[in-house]
C-alpha cells in the first residue's frame, strides 16, 4: 500500500532534513514502531488524526533536531572582519 499524503509529507521532511525516525518518536511521544509503520510502503497503517496532530505540534522541534545545516552559508573574508575590528578599535 502506498503512503498517504501526510505520510509522504513527513517522509519528505525527514529525508530532506536527515532526521531519524527515533527523533520523531522521541519528540512527539509516539512509539518508534508506530512512526515506522506509518512511513512504511508495505504497511496499511496511515496514522489517525491524533497521530498527525501530535506530529504537527512537534514539527518545529523535530526540524530543530536535524543532523546538519540545510543552507550553505559563506563566511566573511577574514580581511573584512579585521577591517571592521580595526574600525571599532579606532572609535574606542
Phi and psi in degrees as GROMACS dihedral restraints (atoms count N, CA, C in turn):
[ dihedral_restraints ]
;  ai    aj    ak    al  type     phi  dphi    fc
    3     4     5     6     1   -77.9    20    10
    4     5     6     7     1   156.6    20    10
    6     7     8     9     1   -65.9    20    10
    7     8     9    10     1   145.0    20    10
    9    10    11    12     1   -78.8    20    10
   10    11    12    13     1   179.1    20    10
   12    13    14    15     1   -60.2    20    10
   13    14    15    16     1   -42.0    20    10
   15    16    17    18     1   -66.4    20    10
   16    17    18    19     1   -40.3    20    10
   18    19    20    21     1   -61.3    20    10
   19    20    21    22     1   -41.7    20    10
   21    22    23    24     1   -64.5    20    10
   22    23    24    25     1   -39.7    20    10
   24    25    26    27     1   -62.2    20    10
   25    26    27    28     1   -49.7    20    10
   27    28    29    30     1   -63.1    20    10
   28    29    30    31     1   -42.5    20    10
   30    31    32    33     1   -61.4    20    10
   31    32    33    34     1   -41.5    20    10
   33    34    35    36     1   -63.5    20    10
   34    35    36    37     1   -40.9    20    10
   36    37    38    39     1   -64.2    20    10
   37    38    39    40     1   -46.8    20    10
   39    40    41    42     1   -64.3    20    10
   40    41    42    43     1   -43.7    20    10
   42    43    44    45     1   -67.3    20    10
   43    44    45    46     1   -44.0    20    10
   45    46    47    48     1   -66.1    20    10
   46    47    48    49     1   -33.6    20    10
   48    49    50    51     1  -104.4    20    10
   49    50    51    52     1     5.1    20    10
   51    52    53    54     1    55.1    20    10
   52    53    54    55     1    54.6    20    10
   54    55    56    57     1  -108.3    20    10
   55    56    57    58     1   125.9    20    10
   57    58    59    60     1   -75.3    20    10
   58    59    60    61     1   154.7    20    10
   60    61    62    63     1   -56.6    20    10
   61    62    63    64     1   -37.5    20    10
   63    64    65    66     1   -58.4    20    10
   64    65    66    67     1   -32.3    20    10
   66    67    68    69     1   -67.2    20    10
   67    68    69    70     1   -45.2    20    10
   69    70    71    72     1   -58.2    20    10
   70    71    72    73     1   -45.9    20    10
   72    73    74    75     1   -62.4    20    10
   73    74    75    76     1   -49.5    20    10
   75    76    77    78     1   -64.5    20    10
   76    77    78    79     1   -43.3    20    10
   78    79    80    81     1   -73.6    20    10
   79    80    81    82     1   -36.6    20    10
   81    82    83    84     1   -91.6    20    10
   82    83    84    85     1   -13.3    20    10
   84    85    86    87     1    79.3    20    10
   85    86    87    88     1    21.0    20    10
   87    88    89    90     1  -107.6    20    10
   88    89    90    91     1   144.8    20    10
   90    91    92    93     1   -64.5    20    10
   91    92    93    94     1   146.3    20    10
   93    94    95    96     1   -60.4    20    10
   94    95    96    97     1   -37.4    20    10
   96    97    98    99     1   -61.3    20    10
   97    98    99   100     1   -43.6    20    10
   99   100   101   102     1   -64.5    20    10
  100   101   102   103     1   -45.4    20    10
  102   103   104   105     1   -60.1    20    10
  103   104   105   106     1   -43.3    20    10
  105   106   107   108     1   -61.5    20    10
  106   107   108   109     1   -42.2    20    10
  108   109   110   111     1   -64.5    20    10
  109   110   111   112     1   -41.6    20    10
  111   112   113   114     1   -62.8    20    10
  112   113   114   115     1   -34.4    20    10
  114   115   116   117     1   -93.2    20    10
  115   116   117   118     1     3.3    20    10
  117   118   119   120     1   -82.7    20    10
  118   119   120   121     1   136.3    20    10
  120   121   122   123     1   -72.0    20    10
  121   122   123   124     1   -19.6    20    10
  123   124   125   126     1  -103.0    20    10
  124   125   126   127     1     1.1    20    10
  126   127   128   129     1  -112.0    20    10
  127   128   129   130     1   132.1    20    10
  129   130   131   132     1   -74.1    20    10
  130   131   132   133     1    -7.6    20    10
  132   133   134   135     1   -71.1    20    10
  133   134   135   136     1   123.1    20    10
  135   136   137   138     1  -108.0    20    10
  136   137   138   139     1    -6.5    20    10
  138   139   140   141     1    87.9    20    10
  139   140   141   142     1   137.3    20    10
  141   142   143   144     1   -94.0    20    10
  142   143   144   145     1   179.2    20    10
  144   145   146   147     1   -60.6    20    10
  145   146   147   148     1   -36.0    20    10
  147   148   149   150     1   -63.0    20    10
  148   149   150   151     1   -42.2    20    10
  150   151   152   153     1   -60.5    20    10
  151   152   153   154     1   -50.4    20    10
  153   154   155   156     1   -67.1    20    10
  154   155   156   157     1   -31.7    20    10
  156   157   158   159     1   -66.3    20    10
  157   158   159   160     1   -42.7    20    10
  159   160   161   162     1   -62.3    20    10
  160   161   162   163     1   -43.5    20    10
  162   163   164   165     1   -65.4    20    10
  163   164   165   166     1   -42.4    20    10
  165   166   167   168     1   -59.7    20    10
  166   167   168   169     1   -45.3    20    10
  168   169   170   171     1   -65.7    20    10
  169   170   171   172     1   -30.8    20    10
  171   172   173   174     1   -93.0    20    10
  172   173   174   175     1    -1.2    20    10
  174   175   176   177     1   -57.3    20    10
  175   176   177   178     1   -42.1    20    10
  177   178   179   180     1   -60.3    20    10
  178   179   180   181     1   -46.0    20    10
  180   181   182   183     1   -67.4    20    10
  181   182   183   184     1   -35.2    20    10
  183   184   185   186     1   -62.4    20    10
  184   185   186   187     1   -48.0    20    10
  186   187   188   189     1   -67.8    20    10
  187   188   189   190     1   -36.5    20    10
  189   190   191   192     1   -59.9    20    10
  190   191   192   193     1   -25.1    20    10
  192   193   194   195     1   -91.4    20    10
  193   194   195   196     1    14.2    20    10
  195   196   197   198     1   -57.2    20    10
  196   197   198   199     1   156.3    20    10
  198   199   200   201     1   -79.4    20    10
  199   200   201   202     1   -22.0    20    10
  201   202   203   204     1  -151.1    20    10
  202   203   204   205     1   173.2    20    10
  204   205   206   207     1   -76.8    20    10
  205   206   207   208     1   153.6    20    10
  207   208   209   210     1   -94.4    20    10
  208   209   210   211     1   -40.8    20    10
  210   211   212   213     1  -101.6    20    10
  211   212   213   214     1   146.7    20    10
  213   214   215   216     1   -83.5    20    10
  214   215   216   217     1   126.5    20    10
  216   217   218   219     1  -123.3    20    10
  217   218   219   220     1   116.5    20    10
  219   220   221   222     1   -82.7    20    10
  220   221   222   223     1   143.3    20    10
  222   223   224   225     1   -78.4    20    10
  223   224   225   226     1   151.4    20    10
  225   226   227   228     1   -71.5    20    10
  226   227   228   229     1   145.9    20    10
  228   229   230   231     1   -60.7    20    10
  229   230   231   232     1   139.5    20    10
  231   232   233   234     1   -57.7    20    10
  232   233   234   235     1   -35.8    20    10
  234   235   236   237     1   -61.5    20    10
  235   236   237   238     1   -39.9    20    10
  237   238   239   240     1   -66.5    20    10
  238   239   240   241     1   -41.0    20    10
  240   241   242   243     1   -65.1    20    10
  241   242   243   244     1   -42.8    20    10
  243   244   245   246     1   -64.1    20    10
  244   245   246   247     1   -36.9    20    10
  246   247   248   249     1   -64.3    20    10
  247   248   249   250     1   -44.3    20    10
  249   250   251   252     1   -62.9    20    10
  250   251   252   253     1   -42.8    20    10
  252   253   254   255     1   -60.8    20    10
  253   254   255   256     1   -42.3    20    10
  255   256   257   258     1   -61.6    20    10
  256   257   258   259     1   -38.8    20    10
  258   259   260   261     1   -65.0    20    10
  259   260   261   262     1   -39.3    20    10
  261   262   263   264     1   -64.3    20    10
  262   263   264   265     1   -41.4    20    10
  264   265   266   267     1   -67.0    20    10
  265   266   267   268     1   -34.8    20    10
  267   268   269   270     1   -72.6    20    10
  268   269   270   271     1   -24.2    20    10
  270   271   272   273     1   -81.5    20    10
  271   272   273   274     1   -15.8    20    10
